[in-house]
């Protein structure tokens, strides 16, 4: 369902080493519109990805990934950015 859907990296927010052979990466990206199997179109979105990467002889490989759409209406209340506006 994602074949041909544009995905562009907006920003790598953090890279945290996890021992010698793994990294945890948080990144924001822009995802194009797509249609999942239920055939309900999903509009373009900004997403946040969390990835666990591990080193192999061939380079870094994704061991696990999670993707969450960023809701612009509630983004201003992100607790990581401090106290929400009054």
SERO-4910 file (N, C-alpha, C, O; in steps of 0.05 Angstrom, whole numbers):
BEGIN
 pado doro    nc1    nc2    nc3   cac1   cac2   cac3    cc1    cc2    cc3    oc1    oc2    oc3
  Unk    A     16    -24      0      0      0      0     17     25      0      7     47     -5
  Unk    A     43     23      6     60     46      6     77     49    -19     93     68    -22
  Unk    A     75     31    -38     90     33    -63     83     59    -77     60     65    -82
  Unk    A    104     74    -83    101     99    -97     92    123    -80     89    145    -90
  Unk    A     89    118    -54     81    140    -36    106    155    -27    125    143    -17
  Unk    A    107    182    -31    131    197    -24    134    198      7    115    201     22
  Unk    A    159    195     15    166    197     44    192    212     45    213    204     34
  Unk    A    192    236     57    216    252     59    223    258     88    206    263    105
  Unk    A    249    257     93    259    263    120    258    293    125    268    308    109
  Unk    A    246    301    147    245    329    155    267    335    174    282    355    171
  Unk    A    270    319    195    291    324    215    296    299    231    278    285    239
  Unk    A    322    294    237    329    274    257    329    288    284    345    306    288
  Unk    A    311    280    301    309    294    327    329    284    347    340    300    363
  Unk    A    335    259    347    355    248    366    367    222    356    354    207    342
  Unk    A    392    217    365    405    191    360    417    184    387    435    199    397
  Unk    A    409    162    398    419    154    424    432    126    422    419    107    414
  Unk    A    458    124    428    471     98    427    459     80    449    452     88    471
  Unk    A    457     55    442    448     34    460    469     12    460    466     -8    445
  Unk    A    489     15    476    512     -3    475    529      3    451    527     25    439
  Unk    A    546    -16    443    564    -12    420    551    -18    393    561     -9    373
  Unk    A    530    -34    393    520    -44    368    491    -35    361    479    -46    342
  Unk    A    481    -16    375    453     -8    370    449     22    374    464     35    389
  Unk    A    429     33    360    422     62    363    392     64    364    378     48    351
  Unk    A    382     83    379    354     91    378    352    118    364    366    137    372
  Unk    A    336    120    344    334    144    328    305    153    328    286    138    324
  Unk    A    301    179    333    274    192    330    277    212    308    295    228    307
  Unk    A    258    211    289    259    228    265    231    236    257    212    221    261
  Unk    A    229    260    246    204    269    234    206    267    204    227    272    192
  Unk    A    183    260    192    183    257    162    156    266    152    136    269    167
  Unk    A    155    270    126    130    278    112    122    254     95    137    244     79
  Unk    A     97    245    100     87    221     86     65    230     66     48    246     73
  Unk    A     66    220     42     46    227     22     20    212     27     19    193     44
  Unk    A      0    219     13    -27    206     15    -24    177      6     -9    171    -12
  Unk    A    -41    160     18    -42    132     10    -69    120     16    -85    132     31
  Unk    A    -74     97      5    -99     83     10    -93     56     22    -82     39      8
  Unk    A   -101     51     47    -96     25     60   -117      4     50   -135     11     34
  Unk    A   -114    -21     59   -132    -42     50   -162    -36     55   -179    -47     40
  Unk    A   -169    -20     75   -198    -14     80   -208      6     60   -232     13     61
  Unk    A   -191     16     42   -198     34     20   -207     62     30   -220     76     14
  Unk    A   -201     69     55   -207     96     65   -182    113     61   -163    109     76
  Unk    A   -182    131     42   -157    147     36   -146    161     61   -162    172     77
  Unk    A   -120    161     64   -106    175     85    -92    198     73    -75    194     54
  Unk    A    -97    223     82    -84    247     70    -55    248     77    -46    234     95
  Unk    A    -40    266     63    -12    270     71    -10    278    100    -28    290    111
  Unk    A     12    270    113     15    276    142     45    281    149     63    273    134
  Unk    A     49    293    172     75    294    184     75    271    205     56    268    220
  Unk    A     96    256    205     98    233    222    123    233    239    143    247    232
  Unk    A    123    219    261    147    216    278    153    186    278    136    170    285
  Unk    A    178    180    271    187    152    271    207    147    293    224    164    298
  Unk    A    204    125    307    223    115    326    235     90    314    220     71    307
  Unk    A    261     89    312    275     66    300    296     55    319    310     70    332
  Unk    A    298     28    320    321     15    334    338      3    312    328    -14    296
  Unk    A    363     13    310    381      3    289    403    -14    302    411     -8    325
  Unk    A    411    -35    289    434    -50    299    455    -53    277    449    -53    253
  Unk    A    480    -54    286    503    -56    268    506    -85    259    504   -103    275
  Unk    A    511    -88    233    518   -114    222    543   -110    205    552    -88    201
  Unk    A    554   -132    195    577   -129    178    570   -114    152    588   -103    139
  Unk    A    545   -113    145    536    -99    121    528    -70    127    521    -55    108
  Unk    A    529    -61    152    521    -34    160    498    -35    179    492    -55    191
  Unk    A    485    -12    182    462    -10    200    438    -22    188    432    -19    164
  Unk    A    423    -36    205    398    -49    196    376    -41    216    381    -38    240
  Unk    A    351    -39    206    329    -32    224    320    -58    238    313    -78    225
  Unk    A    321    -58    265    311    -81    280    282    -77    288    267    -96    290
  Unk    A    274    -51    292    246    -46    299    240    -17    291    257      0    293
  Unk    A    215    -12    284    207     15    278    178     19    286    161      1    285
  Unk    A    172     44    293    145     52    300    140     79    287    158     96    287
  Unk    A    116     83    276    110    108    262     83    119    273     64    104    276
  Unk    A     83    144    280     59    157    292     54    183    277     72    199    273
  Unk    A     29    187    268     22    213    255     22    235    277     12    231    299
  Unk    A     33    258    269     33    281    287      7    296    282      0    304    260
  Unk    A     -8    300    303    -34    315    302    -28    344    306    -21    352    328
  Unk    A    -30    361    285    -23    389    288    -40    404    308    -30    424    320
  Unk    A    -64    396    313    -81    409    333    -71    406    361    -77    424    378
  Unk    A    -57    385    367    -48    381    395    -17    383    397     -7    381    419
  Unk    A     -4    388    375     25    389    375     35    412    394     56    410    406
  Unk    A     20    434    396     28    456    413     29    448    442     41    463    458
  Unk    A     17    426    450     17    417    477     37    395    483     35    381    503
  Unk    A     57    392    465     78    372    468     92    376    494    105    396    498
  Unk    A     90    357    513    103    361    540    133    362    538    146    373    556
  Unk    A    145    352    517    174    354    514    184    382    508    207    388    511
  Unk    A    165    399    500    173    427    494    167    446    517    170    471    513
  Unk    A    160    436    540    155    454    563    126    459    568    108    445    557
  Unk    A    121    479    584     94    486    592     77    494    568     86    511    551
  Unk    A     52    484    565     35    492    543     26    521    545     26    532    567
  Unk    A     19    533    523     11    561    523    -14    565    540    -31    547    541
  Unk    A    -16    587    553    -39    593    571    -63    602    554    -84    608    566
***
